Amino acid sequence: MRILLPTGSATVGIVKAAVRRASDRYEIDVVVTGDIASFLAPGDLKRLLRGGDYDMAIVSGMCTASFADVERETGVPVYRGPRHAADLPLVLPVLEQIRLSKTVPADEFLADTRREEACRQVALREEGADPDFIIRGVKIGGGARMKVLAEIMDAHRRDDLEGEVRRFFADGADIVDLGFGFDATPEDVERCFSALEGIEGPLAVDTQDPLLIAAALFRADLVLSLHEGNIPVVGEAVADAGAAAVVVPREQTLSENLAAAEEAGICCLIADPLLQPVGSGLTGSLRGFLGVSYPLFFGAGNVVELLDADSPGANALLAGMAHEVGAAVIFTSEHSDKTTGSVAEMRRATEMMALMTGRPYPKDLGIDLLILKEKRRRREPPLEYERVMEACPTPDEITYDPLGCIRIGIEGDFVVAVHRGHAVRGKHWEDVFYTLLENGSLSRLDHAAYLGKELFKAELAIRLKRSFEQDGPF
C-alpha cells in the first residue's frame, strides 16, 4: 500500500519517526507542504497526488479544508489523520484493519471506534452470562457484570423522587435503592414506591425496620438489609413476596444470618460482609469477602463519601477491589457534591472490569475513567519566533461595553447569557458567543475576549459537574 502523508516543517521529524516504525508494512511518502500541516490547500494536495501512484492520502486532522473535490478528480481517497503528529504511531498500525474517516480526525475516530467495540463486548458478555439469579431482568452474580446499586437517601423527603430515580437509571444504575431514615413511616414508604409505578427497573428498599420493609414489598425487588433483628419478624414476608435480600452481620455472624434468611424461605440472597471506610479498617474488612459462597455486596459508596478525594479514581479503584473479591453488586451514592456523577463513574468502572477477561490489568480497554488527566501527553515541537514581548498586566480600570453587561450562568446542561432581559441558551460556548455577536450584544474586543473566557468556563463547569460563578475562580 502506497500512502501520501503531507506534513509541515514544524512536525516533519515526528512524522518521519512514526513512518520509520511502520516502514515494513507500507510505502509512505512524507512530503513537507509548508510550515504548518493543517494549512494544506486542496490544490497543493491534488498536485502531489497526480505525481504518484497512491492508494490513499492522510492529511492532518486539524485541516479545515474539504478535499472532496480532490478525491473526485484524482480517484485517491483522502482520510483525516490525527490532530497531533505525536499520535501517528497509534494510527499507522491499524490502517489495514480500520478504514479512517474522511471528516473526523483519526485520534477521535479511533477512540470512538474502540469505545463502541468495548461497549459491544460488554453487552455480548452480559447476554451470554449465566447468573446466580435474576432480579426484574437484571442478572446477579455468576458470570454477569458487577451490577451498580445507586442509593437515594431519605427518599420520603424528595420533591421529585421519580425524576431522581430515572436520572440514576439513565446514568447507568442497574438497581436504584430507596433509603428511609428513622423518621419515615410505613405510609411514607408505600407512597414513595407507589409514585414509581411507571419505573421498569429494579428497585430496592433500604431500611432495617421490619414495618418499613413490609410496606415496600408490594414493589421492592430487593431488601437492604436483613439480620437477626428483623429476619424473624419479616423474613417470611420477604420470601412470600419473592424479593431478593442483602444480609449483613450484626450480633450474629454473616453466616448465621444467611442461614436464618434461607430458613425463612428467601431464595435470592446477597451477602454483605460490610466494607469499612479508609482509616476504620478498609483493608482488614476485605478478608470478610473471602470464602463466601453467596453473591457478594460491596459497599463502595460509604468509602468514597468519607474520603476527600476526587471520585472517579476512587470509584475505579474500589471497583477493581470488588472485582478481585468477586462482588456481584457494588453500592454507590451521590449524597454530597463531591460524589456527584458517581453512578455514571461506577457504571463505567464495572464495564472496565467486565472487559478484563484475558488481561492482566484494566488498561487499554477502549473505555476509561480519565476525566481531567490524559492517557499520554502530546509532545509537539516548540514554538518558533524571533522576538518575544512580555505581556502587560491588565489595567485596574475597566472600560465597560457601551452596549451593556452580559450575565452568564448555567441551567442544567445549558450555558445561558442574559443581555438586557433577553437570554441566549446553548450547549456550546461558541454557539452562545456567536449568537451574541450576531445579535449585536457587544462592541468591544476586550469584552469579546472576556465573554469567550467566561462562556468556556461555564461549559467546562457543566462538563465537569462543577458549580459556576461569573468572574470567580474555576
C-alpha positions in Angstrom: 0.0 0.0 0.0 1.4 3.4 -1.0 0.4 6.3 1.1 1.0 10.1 0.7 1.4 11.8 4.1 1.7 15.6 3.7 3.0 17.4 6.8 4.5 20.7 7.9 8.1 21.6 8.6 7.3 22.0 12.2 6.4 18.4 12.7 8.3 16.6 9.9 10.7 15.0 12.4 7.9 13.4 14.4 6.1 12.2 11.3 9.2 10.6 9.8 10.0 8.8 13.1 6.5 7.3 13.1 6.7 6.3 9.5 10.0 4.5 10.0 8.4 2.3 12.6 5.7 1.4 10.0 8.0 1.0 7.0 7.8 -2.8 7.0 4.0 -2.6 6.3 3.5 0.4 4.0 5.3 2.6 1.5 4.7 6.1 2.9 5.9 9.3 1.2 6.3 12.1 3.7 6.1 15.5 1.9 6.5 18.9 3.5 3.9 21.3 2.2 4.6 24.3 4.4 5.3 25.3 7.9 2.0 24.0 9.4 0.4 20.7 8.2 -3.1 22.0 8.9 -2.7 24.8 6.3 -2.6 22.3 3.4 -4.7 23.6 0.5 -6.7 21.3 -1.8 -4.9 22.5 -4.9 -1.5 21.5 -3.3 -2.8 18.1 -2.4 -4.2 17.5 -5.9 -0.8 18.4 -7.4 1.0 15.9 -5.1 -1.4 13.1 -5.8 -1.0 13.5 -9.5 2.7 13.0 -9.2 2.5 9.4 -7.8 0.5 6.2 -7.8 -1.1 6.4 -4.3 -3.7 4.2 -2.7 -4.6 6.9 -0.2 -3.6 10.2 1.4 -3.7 11.0 5.1 -3.9 14.7 5.9 -3.6 16.4 9.3 -6.7 16.0 11.4 -6.5 19.8 12.1 -7.2 20.6 8.4 -10.4 22.6 7.9 -10.4 22.4 4.1 -12.6 20.0 2.2 -10.8 17.5 0.0 -13.9 16.0 -1.6 -13.1 17.6 -5.0 -9.5 16.3 -4.8 -10.9 12.8 -4.3 -13.3 13.1 -7.3 -10.6 14.4 -9.6 -7.7 12.1 -8.6 -9.7 9.0 -7.5 -7.5 8.7 -4.4 -9.3 8.6 -1.1 -8.2 11.3 1.4 -8.5 10.4 5.1 -8.1 12.5 8.2 -5.1 11.7 10.3 -4.7 12.5 13.9 -4.9 16.1 15.1 -1.4 15.9 16.6 1.6 14.3 14.9 2.6 12.6 18.1 -0.5 10.3 17.8 0.6 8.9 14.4 2.1 5.8 16.0 -1.3 4.9 17.2 -2.9 5.3 13.8 -0.5 3.8 11.2 -0.5 0.2 12.7 -4.3 -0.1 12.3 -4.7 1.1 8.7 -5.3 -2.4 7.4 -7.9 -3.2 10.0 -9.9 0.0 10.2 -10.9 2.5 7.4 -10.3 6.0 8.7 -12.8 8.8 8.5 -12.8 11.4 5.8 -14.2 14.0 8.1 -13.3 13.1 11.7 -9.7 13.3 13.0 -8.2 9.8 13.3 -7.4 10.0 17.0 -11.1 11.0 17.7 -12.4 8.5 15.2 -10.3 5.6 16.6 -11.2 6.4 20.2 -14.9 6.4 19.2 -14.5 3.1 17.3 -12.7 1.4 20.2 -15.3 2.7 22.7 -18.1 1.3 20.6 -16.4 -2.0 20.3 -15.7 -2.1 24.0 -19.4 -1.4 24.8 -20.4 -4.1 22.3 -18.2 -6.6 24.0 -19.6 -5.7 27.4 -23.1 -6.2 26.1 -22.2 -9.5 24.4 -20.6 -10.9 27.5 -23.6 -9.9 29.6 -26.0 -11.5 27.2 -24.1 -14.8 27.4 -23.6 -14.7 31.2 -25.0 -17.4 33.4 -26.1 -15.6 36.7 -26.9 -17.0 40.1 -30.3 -15.4 39.9 -32.2 -12.6 38.1 -33.9 -9.5 39.7 -36.5 -8.0 37.4 -34.5 -8.9 34.3 -31.1 -7.9 35.8 -28.6 -10.7 36.1 -26.9 -11.0 39.5 -23.7 -13.0 40.2 -22.3 -15.9 38.3 -20.6 -14.7 35.2 -22.6 -11.5 34.9 -21.2 -8.0 35.0 -21.0 -6.5 38.5 -24.2 -4.5 39.0 -24.3 -0.9 40.2 -26.8 -0.2 43.0 -27.4 3.5 43.5 -28.9 4.9 46.7 -31.3 7.8 47.2 -31.1 8.6 50.9 -34.3 9.8 52.7 -36.5 9.0 49.7 -39.6 10.2 51.5 -38.3 13.7 51.7 -37.5 14.1 47.9 -39.5 16.6 45.9 -39.0 14.8 42.6 -38.3 11.2 43.6 -39.3 9.8 40.2 -37.0 12.3 38.4 -34.1 11.2 40.6 -34.7 7.6 40.1 -35.0 8.0 36.3 -31.8 10.0 36.3 -29.9 7.3 38.1 -31.1 4.6 35.7 -30.1 6.9 32.8 -26.7 7.4 34.3 -26.1 3.6 34.4 -27.5 2.3 37.7 -28.8 -1.3 37.4 -30.8 -1.1 40.6 -32.0 2.1 42.4 -32.2 1.8 46.2 -34.7 4.0 48.2 -33.3 4.7 51.7 -35.6 5.6 54.6 -34.4 7.3 57.8 -35.7 6.8 61.4 -38.5 9.4 60.9 -40.1 7.5 57.9 -43.4 5.8 58.4 -44.9 2.8 56.5 -47.2 5.2 54.8 -44.2 7.2 53.6 -42.6 4.0 52.1 -45.9 3.0 50.4 -46.3 6.5 49.0 -42.8 6.5 47.6 -43.0 3.1 45.9 -46.5 3.8 44.6 -45.1 7.0 43.0 -42.7 4.9 41.0 -45.3 2.8 39.3 -44.0 3.7 35.8 -40.4 2.7 36.6 -39.5 -0.6 34.9 -36.1 -1.1 36.5 -35.4 -3.0 39.8 -36.0 -1.0 43.0 -34.6 -1.8 46.5 -35.8 -0.7 49.9 -33.0 0.3 52.3 -34.1 0.1 56.0 -33.7 -2.3 58.8 -37.1 -1.5 60.3 -39.4 -4.6 59.7 -42.5 -2.4 59.4 -40.9 -0.3 56.6 -39.6 -3.4 54.8 -43.1 -4.9 54.9 -44.6 -1.7 53.5 -42.3 -1.8 50.4 -42.8 -5.5 49.5 -45.6 -4.8 47.0 -43.0 -3.3 44.7 -39.5 -3.7 46.1 -37.4 -6.2 44.3 -34.5 -6.2 46.8 -34.3 -5.6 50.5 -31.4 -3.9 52.3 -30.6 -5.2 54.9 -31.6 -8.3 56.8 -30.0 -9.6 60.1 -31.0 -11.4 63.2 -33.0 -8.4 64.4 -35.5 -8.4 61.6 -35.4 -11.8 59.9 -37.7 -13.4 62.5 -40.2 -10.6 62.0 -40.2 -10.0 58.3 -38.2 -12.8 56.7 -41.2 -14.9 55.6 -42.9 -11.9 54.2 -39.8 -11.1 52.1 -39.8 -14.8 50.9 -43.5 -14.7 50.1 -43.1 -11.5 48.0 -40.3 -13.2 46.0 -37.9 -10.4 46.8 -34.1 -10.8 47.0 -32.3 -9.7 50.1 -28.9 -8.4 51.2 -27.9 -9.9 54.5 -25.4 -8.3 56.9 -23.7 -9.4 60.2 -24.8 -7.8 63.4 -24.7 -9.5 66.8 -24.8 -12.8 64.8 -22.2 -13.6 62.2 -22.9 -13.2 58.5 -23.0 -17.0 58.0 -25.6 -17.4 60.8 -27.8 -14.6 59.4 -27.6 -16.1 55.9 -28.7 -19.4 57.2 -31.6 -17.8 59.0 -32.7 -16.0 55.9 -32.5 -19.3 53.9 -34.6 -21.0 56.6 -37.2 -18.2 56.3 -37.5 -19.2 52.7 -35.7 -16.4 50.9 -34.3 -17.9 47.7 -32.2 -15.0 46.3 -29.6 -13.9 48.9 -26.7 -11.4 48.6 -24.0 -11.4 51.4 -22.6 -8.1 52.6 -19.6 -8.6 54.9 -19.6 -4.7 55.4 -16.7 -2.8 53.8 -15.2 -0.3 56.2 -14.1 3.3 55.3 -10.5 4.3 55.0 -9.0 4.6 58.5 -11.6 2.4 60.0 -10.3 -0.9 58.7 -10.8 -0.9 54.9 -8.1 -3.4 54.1 -8.9 -5.6 57.1 -12.5 -5.8 56.2 -11.6 -7.2 52.7 -10.9 -10.5 54.5 -14.6 -10.9 55.2 -15.3 -11.2 51.4 -13.2 -14.3 51.0 -14.7 -17.8 51.1 -18.4 -16.6 51.0 -20.5 -18.9 48.8 -23.2 -16.3 48.1 -23.2 -13.4 45.6 -21.3 -10.5 47.3 -22.4 -6.9 48.0 -19.6 -4.4 48.0 -20.4 -1.1 49.8 -18.1 1.2 47.9 -20.3 4.3 48.3 -19.6 4.6 52.0 -15.8 4.6 51.4 -16.0 7.3 48.7 -18.3 9.6 50.7 -15.9 9.5 53.6 -12.8 10.3 51.6 -12.0 13.8 50.4 -10.6 12.8 47.0 -12.0 13.0 43.5 -14.5 10.3 43.0 -13.6 8.9 39.5 -10.2 7.4 40.6 -11.7 6.2 43.9 -14.6 4.6 42.2 -12.3 2.9 39.7 -10.0 1.5 42.4 -12.9 0.3 44.5 -14.5 -1.4 41.5 -11.2 -3.1 40.9 -11.1 -4.3 44.5 -14.7 -5.5 44.2 -13.8 -7.4 41.0 -10.9 -9.2 42.7 -13.1 -10.4 45.6 -15.8 -11.4 43.1 -18.5 -9.0 44.1 -21.9 -9.3 42.3 -23.3 -5.9 43.3 -21.4 -2.7 44.1 -23.1 0.1 46.0 -22.6 3.8 45.2 -24.2 7.1 46.2 -24.3 10.7 45.4 -25.1 12.2 48.8 -22.7 15.1 48.5 -21.5 17.5 45.9 -18.1 15.8 45.7 -19.6 12.5 44.7 -22.0 13.9 42.1 -21.5 11.7 39.0 -20.5 8.6 41.0 -23.3 6.5 39.4 -22.0 7.0 35.9 -18.4 6.7 37.1 -19.1 3.4 38.8 -21.0 2.0 35.8 -18.0 2.8 33.6 -15.7 1.2 36.2 -17.8 -2.0 36.3 -17.7 -2.2 32.5 -13.9 -1.8 32.6 -13.8 -4.7 35.0 -16.0 -6.8 32.7 -13.5 -6.3 29.9 -10.6 -7.6 31.9 -11.1 -11.2 30.8 -7.8 -12.4 29.5 -6.0 -9.2 30.5 -3.7 -8.7 33.5 -4.8 -5.0 34.0 -7.8 -2.8 33.3 -5.8 -0.8 30.8 -6.1 0.0 27.1 -9.7 -1.3 27.2 -11.3 1.2 24.9 -13.1 2.8 27.8 -11.6 4.6 30.8 -12.3 7.0 33.7 -9.7 9.6 32.7 -11.7 12.8 33.0 -9.2 15.5 33.9 -6.0 13.7 33.1 -4.9 12.3 29.7 -3.5 8.9 29.0 -0.4 10.3 27.3 0.9 13.8 26.8 1.4 15.1 23.3 4.8 16.5 22.8 4.6 18.8 19.8 7.6 20.8 18.5 8.4 24.0 20.4 7.0 27.3 19.0 9.4 29.2 16.8 9.7 33.0 16.9 12.3 35.8 16.5 11.2 38.2 19.2 9.2 38.0 22.4 7.2 40.6 24.3 6.2 40.2 27.9 2.5 40.5 28.5 1.3 43.7 30.1 -0.7 43.5 33.2 -4.4 44.0 32.8 -5.4 47.6 33.7 -7.2 48.1 37.0 -9.6 50.4 35.3 -12.3 48.6 33.4 -13.9 50.2 30.3 -17.4 48.8 30.1 -19.0 48.0 26.8 -21.5 50.8 26.0 -23.9 48.1 24.9 -24.2 46.8 28.4 -23.0 44.0 30.6 -23.9 40.3 30.0 -24.8 38.0 32.8 -23.6 34.4 32.3 -24.8 31.3 34.2 -25.6 27.6 33.7 -29.0 25.9 33.8 -28.8 22.2 33.7 -26.8 21.3 30.6 -27.1 24.7 29.1 -24.8 27.8 29.1 -27.0 30.9 29.4 -26.1 34.5 28.6 -28.5 37.3 29.5 -28.3 40.7 27.9 -30.9 43.4 28.6 -33.6 40.9 29.5 -33.0 38.6 26.6 -31.3 35.2 27.1 -29.2 33.2 24.7 -29.0 29.5 25.6 -26.8 26.8 24.1 -24.8 23.7 25.0 -21.6 25.0 23.5 -19.9 28.2 24.5 -19.0 29.2 20.9 -22.7 28.9 19.8 -23.7 31.3 22.6 -20.9 33.7 21.8 -21.6 33.7 18.0 -25.3 34.4 18.7 -24.4 37.3 21.0 -22.1 38.6 18.3 -24.8 38.3 15.6 -27.4 40.0 17.8 -25.1 43.0 18.3 -24.8 42.5 22.0 -21.2 43.5 22.3 -19.0 46.1 20.7 -15.5 45.9 22.3 -12.7 43.4 21.6 -11.8 43.2 25.3 -15.4 42.5 26.1 -15.4 39.7 23.5 -12.3 38.2 24.9 -13.8 38.3 28.4 -17.0 36.7 27.2 -15.2 33.9 25.5 -13.3 33.1 28.7 -16.4 33.1 30.9 -18.6 31.2 28.5 -16.0 28.5 28.1 -15.6 28.3 31.8 -19.3 27.8 32.1 -19.2 25.0 29.6 -16.3 23.4 31.5 -18.3 23.6 34.7 -21.2 21.7 33.1 -18.9 19.0 31.6 -17.1 18.5 34.9 -20.2 18.8 37.0 -18.9 21.8 39.0 -20.6 25.0 40.1 -20.1 28.2 38.1 -19.6 31.7 39.3 -19.1 34.5 36.8 -15.8 36.3 37.4 -15.0 33.7 40.1 -12.0 31.3 40.0 -12.5 27.9 38.4 
